[in-house]
Amino acid sequence: MTSSGTGTTVVKLGGSVVTDKDRDETLDADSLETAADAVATALGSGDVEDLVIVHGGGSFGHVHASEHGVSTTDGTHDVGAVHAIHGAMKTLDEFVLQRLLERDVPAVPVHPFSVASRDAEGRLDLPTAPVETMLAEGFVPVLHGDVVSHRGEGVTIVSGDELIVELATALEAERVGLCSTVPGVLDDTGDVIERIEDYADVEAVLGTSESTDVTGGMAAKVQALLALESRASIFGLESLPAFFRGEGAGTTIES
């Protein structure tokens, strides 16, 4: 449990938000600036107390993972692949951190490759004590999709969606959000589904990402958030300020 007990917010900035997913290793500078502004405003106004940020890989990590055939289940022992994927994510993370620091957000990096692992059955172990201590000391931990050591597989991918579930559970997060380029989970007519309580209700309309994504697209995001005991939201970038204020945003996910 985080030392503050309550008030922790965990938000993921999707790879499609912070990067141009259709151009290799290309930042979406405008969207990242908008997201960083929203974070700074929320912290400055007191709308958010303890904040943990996770960001996706977008056109940085996913491209290299796909090239080397590495996913959340398929691993590699190729050290070159490890450096390519992890190096790309560290580069992206520096861009994210820089934009936050420019706005006086006390953001600090937490690289999952250095702390997390999977056992032989693929179960993720993410120690959260360092993150709890960072929060207690007034920092904003920033994590990202990454490679992690996987017993028997070398390394596999840990997605940002997995990370927010682990963090939200361990920190007993009050608010959990996934910021995307769409205004929420869309039905087959393009309208936002206001609430999802059972994956079976939306399985038919959830497709995979059109861009390179080794972590399962929207279907995986919904399944990951349904695994939480707490309420979560999927929403567009324009709704990030509303999410921080505790208002309704996009699609509510609650099993």
C-alpha positions as a Markdown table, in Angstrom:
| # | Residue | x | y | z |
|---|---|---|---|---|
| 1 | Met | 0.0 | 0.0 | 0.0 |
| 2 | Thr | 1.2 | 3.5 | -0.8 |
| 3 | Ser | 2.2 | 5.5 | 2.3 |
| 4 | Ser | -0.5 | 8.1 | 1.6 |
| 5 | Gly | -3.1 | 5.3 | 1.9 |
| 6 | Thr | -5.5 | 7.0 | -0.6 |
| 7 | Gly | -5.4 | 9.5 | -3.4 |
| 8 | Thr | -3.1 | 7.6 | -5.7 |
| 9 | Thr | -3.7 | 8.0 | -9.4 |
| 10 | Val | -2.3 | 5.7 | -12.0 |
| 11 | Val | -2.5 | 6.8 | -15.6 |
| 12 | Lys | -1.2 | 5.4 | -18.8 |
| 13 | Leu | -0.3 | 7.6 | -21.8 |
| 14 | Gly | -0.8 | 5.2 | -24.7 |
| 15 | Gly | 1.9 | 4.7 | -27.3 |
| 16 | Ser | -0.5 | 6.2 | -29.9 |
| 17 | Val | -0.7 | 9.4 | -27.8 |
| 18 | Val | 3.0 | 10.0 | -27.3 |
| 19 | Thr | 4.3 | 8.7 | -30.7 |
| 20 | Asp | 3.3 | 8.6 | -34.3 |
| 21 | Lys | 2.7 | 4.9 | -34.4 |
| 22 | Asp | 2.8 | 4.8 | -38.2 |
| 23 | Arg | 6.4 | 6.3 | -38.5 |
| 24 | Asp | 9.3 | 4.4 | -36.8 |
| 25 | Glu | 10.7 | 6.1 | -33.7 |
| 26 | Thr | 8.7 | 9.3 | -34.3 |
| 27 | Leu | 7.4 | 11.4 | -31.4 |
| 28 | Asp | 4.0 | 13.0 | -31.5 |
| 29 | Ala | 5.3 | 16.2 | -30.0 |
| 30 | Asp | 2.0 | 18.1 | -29.9 |
| 31 | Ser | 0.1 | 15.3 | -28.1 |
| 32 | Leu | 2.9 | 14.8 | -25.6 |
| 33 | Glu | 3.0 | 18.5 | -24.9 |
| 34 | Thr | -0.8 | 18.5 | -24.3 |
| 35 | Ala | -0.5 | 15.5 | -22.0 |
| 36 | Ala | 2.4 | 17.1 | -20.0 |
| 37 | Asp | 0.4 | 20.3 | -19.7 |
| 38 | Ala | -2.6 | 18.3 | -18.2 |
| 39 | Val | -0.3 | 16.5 | -15.7 |
| 40 | Ala | 1.3 | 19.8 | -14.6 |
| 41 | Thr | -2.1 | 21.5 | -14.2 |
| 42 | Ala | -3.5 | 18.6 | -12.2 |
| 43 | Leu | -0.6 | 18.5 | -9.8 |
| 44 | Gly | -0.5 | 22.3 | -9.4 |
| 45 | Ser | -4.2 | 22.6 | -8.7 |
| 46 | Gly | -4.3 | 19.7 | -6.2 |
| 47 | Asp | -6.7 | 17.6 | -8.4 |
| 48 | Val | -4.1 | 14.8 | -8.1 |
| 49 | Glu | -2.0 | 14.0 | -5.0 |
| 50 | Asp | 0.2 | 10.9 | -5.7 |
| 51 | Leu | 0.6 | 10.3 | -9.4 |
| 52 | Val | 2.2 | 7.4 | -11.2 |
| 53 | Ile | 2.6 | 7.6 | -15.0 |
| 54 | Val | 3.1 | 4.7 | -17.4 |
| 55 | His | 3.6 | 5.2 | -21.1 |
| 56 | Gly | 3.4 | 2.8 | -24.0 |
| 57 | Gly | 6.0 | 2.0 | -26.6 |
| 58 | Gly | 4.3 | 3.2 | -29.8 |
| 59 | Ser | 6.6 | 3.5 | -32.8 |
| 60 | Phe | 9.7 | 3.1 | -30.6 |
| 61 | Gly | 9.4 | -0.2 | -28.7 |
| 62 | His | 6.8 | -2.0 | -30.7 |
| 63 | Val | 8.7 | -1.8 | -34.0 |
| 64 | His | 11.9 | -3.3 | -32.6 |
| 65 | Ala | 9.9 | -6.0 | -30.7 |
| 66 | Ser | 8.1 | -7.0 | -33.8 |
| 67 | Glu | 11.3 | -7.1 | -35.8 |
| 68 | His | 12.9 | -9.5 | -33.3 |
| 69 | Gly | 9.7 | -11.6 | -32.8 |
| 70 | Val | 9.4 | -10.7 | -29.2 |
| 71 | Ser | 5.9 | -10.4 | -27.5 |
| 72 | Thr | 4.4 | -10.8 | -24.1 |
| 73 | Thr | 4.7 | -14.6 | -24.5 |
| 74 | Asp | 7.4 | -15.1 | -27.2 |
| 75 | Gly | 10.9 | -14.5 | -25.9 |
| 76 | Thr | 14.4 | -14.1 | -27.1 |
| 77 | His | 18.0 | -14.7 | -25.7 |
| 78 | Asp | 19.4 | -12.3 | -28.4 |
| 79 | Val | 21.3 | -9.6 | -26.4 |
| 80 | Gly | 21.1 | -7.4 | -29.5 |
| 81 | Ala | 17.3 | -7.6 | -29.4 |
| 82 | Val | 17.3 | -6.7 | -25.7 |
| 83 | His | 19.4 | -3.6 | -26.3 |
| 84 | Ala | 17.3 | -2.5 | -29.4 |
| 85 | Ile | 14.0 | -2.8 | -27.6 |
| 86 | His | 15.0 | -1.5 | -24.2 |
| 87 | Gly | 17.2 | 1.2 | -25.8 |
| 88 | Ala | 14.3 | 2.5 | -27.9 |
| 89 | Met | 12.1 | 2.6 | -24.8 |
| 90 | Lys | 14.7 | 4.5 | -22.8 |
| 91 | Thr | 14.9 | 7.0 | -25.6 |
| 92 | Leu | 11.2 | 7.6 | -25.6 |
| 93 | Asp | 11.1 | 7.7 | -21.9 |
| 94 | Glu | 13.7 | 10.6 | -21.9 |
| 95 | Phe | 11.4 | 12.5 | -24.2 |
| 96 | Val | 8.5 | 12.0 | -21.9 |
| 97 | Leu | 10.5 | 12.9 | -18.8 |
| 98 | Gln | 11.9 | 16.0 | -20.5 |
| 99 | Arg | 8.5 | 17.4 | -21.3 |
| 100 | Leu | 7.3 | 16.8 | -17.7 |
| 101 | Leu | 10.5 | 18.3 | -16.1 |
| 102 | Glu | 10.1 | 21.4 | -18.3 |
| 103 | Arg | 6.8 | 22.0 | -16.5 |
| 104 | Asp | 8.3 | 21.4 | -13.0 |
| 105 | Val | 6.7 | 18.0 | -12.7 |
| 106 | Pro | 9.1 | 16.0 | -10.3 |
| 107 | Ala | 9.2 | 13.1 | -12.7 |
| 108 | Val | 11.7 | 10.3 | -12.2 |
| 109 | Pro | 12.3 | 7.2 | -14.4 |
| 110 | Val | 11.6 | 3.6 | -13.4 |
| 111 | His | 12.7 | 1.1 | -16.0 |
| 112 | Pro | 10.9 | -2.2 | -15.7 |
| 113 | Phe | 13.7 | -4.2 | -17.2 |
| 114 | Ser | 15.8 | -3.4 | -14.1 |
| 115 | Val | 13.2 | -4.4 | -11.5 |
| 116 | Ala | 10.5 | -6.7 | -13.0 |
| 117 | Ser | 10.6 | -10.3 | -14.2 |
| 118 | Arg | 8.4 | -13.2 | -15.2 |
| 119 | Asp | 8.4 | -16.7 | -13.8 |
| 120 | Ala | 8.3 | -19.9 | -15.9 |
| 121 | Glu | 4.5 | -19.7 | -16.1 |
| 122 | Gly | 4.7 | -16.1 | -17.4 |
| 123 | Arg | 3.5 | -14.4 | -14.2 |
| 124 | Leu | 4.8 | -10.9 | -13.8 |
| 125 | Asp | 6.6 | -9.9 | -10.6 |
| 126 | Leu | 6.9 | -6.1 | -10.3 |
| 127 | Pro | 8.3 | -5.0 | -6.9 |
| 128 | Thr | 6.5 | -1.7 | -6.0 |
| 129 | Ala | 8.3 | -0.7 | -2.9 |
| 130 | Pro | 10.6 | 1.7 | -4.8 |
| 131 | Val | 7.6 | 3.3 | -6.4 |
| 132 | Glu | 5.9 | 3.7 | -3.0 |
| 133 | Thr | 9.0 | 5.3 | -1.6 |
| 134 | Met | 9.2 | 7.7 | -4.6 |
| 135 | Leu | 5.6 | 8.7 | -4.0 |
| 136 | Ala | 6.2 | 9.2 | -0.3 |
| 137 | Glu | 9.1 | 11.5 | -1.1 |
| 138 | Gly | 7.1 | 13.7 | -3.5 |
| 139 | Phe | 8.3 | 12.3 | -6.9 |
| 140 | Val | 6.2 | 11.2 | -9.9 |
| 141 | Pro | 7.4 | 7.8 | -11.0 |
| 142 | Val | 7.3 | 7.3 | -14.7 |
| 143 | Leu | 7.3 | 3.7 | -16.0 |
| 144 | His | 7.0 | 2.3 | -19.6 |
| 145 | Gly | 6.5 | -0.8 | -21.6 |
| 146 | Asp | 9.8 | -2.7 | -21.7 |
| 147 | Val | 11.5 | -6.0 | -22.0 |
| 148 | Val | 11.7 | -8.1 | -18.8 |
| 149 | Ser | 13.7 | -11.2 | -17.9 |
| 150 | His | 11.5 | -14.3 | -18.3 |
| 151 | Arg | 12.6 | -17.6 | -16.8 |
| 152 | Gly | 13.1 | -20.1 | -19.7 |
| 153 | Glu | 12.4 | -17.5 | -22.4 |
| 154 | Gly | 15.2 | -15.0 | -22.1 |
| 155 | Val | 13.2 | -11.8 | -22.2 |
| 156 | Thr | 9.6 | -11.0 | -23.2 |
| 157 | Ile | 7.6 | -7.8 | -23.3 |
| 158 | Val | 5.8 | -6.3 | -20.4 |
| 159 | Ser | 3.1 | -4.0 | -21.7 |
| 160 | Gly | 2.0 | -0.7 | -20.2 |
| 161 | Asp | -1.4 | -2.2 | -19.7 |
| 162 | Glu | 0.1 | -5.0 | -17.5 |
| 163 | Leu | 2.0 | -2.4 | -15.5 |
| 164 | Ile | -1.0 | -0.2 | -14.7 |
| 165 | Val | -2.9 | -3.3 | -13.4 |
| 166 | Glu | 0.1 | -4.3 | -11.2 |
| 167 | Leu | 0.6 | -0.8 | -9.9 |
| 168 | Ala | -3.1 | 0.0 | -9.4 |
| 169 | Thr | -3.5 | -3.2 | -7.4 |
| 170 | Ala | -0.4 | -2.8 | -5.2 |
| 171 | Leu | -0.9 | 0.9 | -4.6 |
| 172 | Glu | -4.6 | 0.6 | -4.0 |
| 173 | Ala | -5.1 | 3.4 | -6.6 |
| 174 | Glu | -8.1 | 5.6 | -6.3 |
| 175 | Arg | -8.2 | 6.5 | -10.0 |
| 176 | Val | -6.9 | 4.4 | -12.9 |
| 177 | Gly | -7.0 | 5.7 | -16.5 |
| 178 | Leu | -5.8 | 4.8 | -19.9 |
| 179 | Cys | -5.4 | 7.8 | -22.2 |
| 180 | Ser | -5.7 | 6.9 | -25.9 |
| 181 | Thr | -6.2 | 8.6 | -29.3 |
| 182 | Val | -9.9 | 7.5 | -29.3 |
| 183 | Pro | -12.5 | 9.0 | -27.0 |
| 184 | Gly | -13.2 | 5.6 | -25.4 |
| 185 | Val | -14.0 | 2.1 | -26.4 |
| 186 | Leu | -16.1 | 2.3 | -29.6 |
| 187 | Asp | -19.0 | 0.2 | -30.7 |
| 188 | Asp | -19.6 | -1.0 | -34.2 |
| 189 | Thr | -21.2 | 2.3 | -35.2 |
| 190 | Gly | -18.3 | 4.4 | -33.9 |
| 191 | Asp | -20.0 | 5.6 | -30.7 |
| 192 | Val | -18.4 | 5.5 | -27.3 |
| 193 | Ile | -19.5 | 2.6 | -25.1 |
| 194 | Glu | -20.2 | 4.3 | -21.8 |
| 195 | Arg | -19.7 | 1.3 | -19.5 |
| 196 | Ile | -18.2 | -2.2 | -19.8 |
| 197 | Glu | -18.7 | -4.8 | -17.1 |
| 198 | Asp | -18.1 | -8.0 | -19.0 |
| 199 | Tyr | -15.6 | -8.6 | -21.8 |
| 200 | Ala | -18.1 | -10.9 | -23.5 |
| 201 | Asp | -20.4 | -8.0 | -24.1 |
| 202 | Val | -17.9 | -6.2 | -26.3 |
| 203 | Glu | -15.7 | -8.9 | -27.7 |
| 204 | Ala | -17.4 | -8.8 | -31.1 |
| 205 | Val | -16.6 | -5.1 | -31.7 |
| 206 | Leu | -13.0 | -5.0 | -30.3 |
| 207 | Gly | -10.5 | -5.3 | -33.1 |
| 208 | Thr | -6.7 | -5.1 | -33.0 |
| 209 | Ser | -4.6 | -2.0 | -33.6 |
| 210 | Glu | -4.0 | -1.1 | -37.2 |
| 211 | Ser | -0.4 | -0.1 | -36.4 |
| 212 | Thr | 2.4 | -2.4 | -35.2 |
| 213 | Asp | 1.5 | -3.5 | -31.7 |
| 214 | Val | 2.8 | -6.6 | -30.0 |
| 215 | Thr | 0.6 | -6.3 | -26.9 |
| 216 | Gly | -2.9 | -6.9 | -28.2 |
| 217 | Gly | -4.5 | -3.6 | -29.0 |
| 218 | Met | -7.8 | -2.4 | -27.5 |
| 219 | Ala | -9.0 | -5.9 | -26.6 |
| 220 | Ala | -6.0 | -6.4 | -24.3 |
| 221 | Lys | -6.5 | -3.0 | -22.7 |
| 222 | Val | -10.1 | -3.8 | -21.8 |
| 223 | Gln | -9.3 | -7.2 | -20.5 |
| 224 | Ala | -6.4 | -5.8 | -18.4 |
| 225 | Leu | -8.6 | -3.1 | -16.8 |
| 226 | Leu | -11.5 | -5.6 | -16.1 |
| 227 | Ala | -8.9 | -7.5 | -14.0 |
| 228 | Leu | -8.8 | -4.7 | -11.6 |
| 229 | Glu | -11.0 | -4.5 | -8.5 |
| 230 | Ser | -11.3 | -0.8 | -8.8 |
| 231 | Arg | -13.1 | 1.3 | -11.5 |
| 232 | Ala | -11.0 | 2.4 | -14.5 |
| 233 | Ser | -11.5 | 4.5 | -17.6 |
| 234 | Ile | -10.4 | 4.6 | -21.2 |
| 235 | Phe | -10.6 | 8.0 | -22.8 |
| 236 | Gly | -9.1 | 10.4 | -25.3 |
| 237 | Leu | -6.4 | 12.9 | -24.8 |
| 238 | Glu | -8.9 | 15.8 | -24.7 |
| 239 | Ser | -10.5 | 14.1 | -21.6 |
| 240 | Leu | -7.3 | 13.8 | -19.6 |
| 241 | Pro | -7.9 | 17.0 | -17.6 |
| 242 | Ala | -11.5 | 15.8 | -16.7 |
| 243 | Phe | -10.1 | 12.4 | -15.6 |
| 244 | Phe | -7.6 | 14.1 | -13.3 |
| 245 | Arg | -10.5 | 16.1 | -11.8 |
| 246 | Gly | -12.4 | 12.9 | -11.1 |
| 247 | Glu | -15.1 | 13.6 | -13.6 |
| 248 | Gly | -16.5 | 11.0 | -16.1 |
| 249 | Ala | -14.3 | 10.4 | -19.0 |
| 250 | Gly | -14.7 | 8.1 | -22.0 |
| 251 | Thr | -15.6 | 4.5 | -21.2 |
| 252 | Thr | -15.9 | 3.3 | -17.6 |
| 253 | Ile | -14.5 | -0.2 | -17.0 |
| 254 | Glu | -15.7 | -2.1 | -13.9 |
| 255 | Ser | -16.4 | -5.8 | -13.5 |
